[in-house]
Amino acid sequence: MDRLNTRHGIGLEQSKYRSERPGDDDGSFIKAGFPWSVLNIGSMPYGDPNYHLETDTPEKVDIKNAGLTVKLTLAAVLYLDAFGRP
């Protein structure tokens, strides 16, 4: 993802995060032996204090960041379709 982000000049701020106890949506893939299947998790710890709470409303969505994430995800899908898993 980092290489695609750089190659295409998308500009999404990226970092790595390793959970000692993977859970929620991503944990099942990691526990099944597919750690590379989790490519975009948002921020960890959560950058938005409203995330997954009743106060998390549509007008608080970071549209610019969401757009960058869509661009990078599309770049990854196209790369994987053309070249397979790294």
Residue pairs with C-beta under 8 A, 6 or more apart in sequence:
1 14
1 39
1 40
1 72
1 76
2 14
4 10
4 72
4 75
4 76
4 79
5 11
5 12
5 14
5 72
5 75
7 75
8 71
8 72
8 75
10 68
10 71
10 72
10 75
11 68
12 65
12 68
12 69
12 71
12 72
17 41
17 44
19 27
19 44
21 27
22 30
22 31
26 38
26 41
29 35
29 37
29 38
30 37
30 38
36 85
36 86
39 73
39 76
40 69
40 72
40 73
42 51
46 52
48 56
48 60
48 62
50 56
50 57
50 60
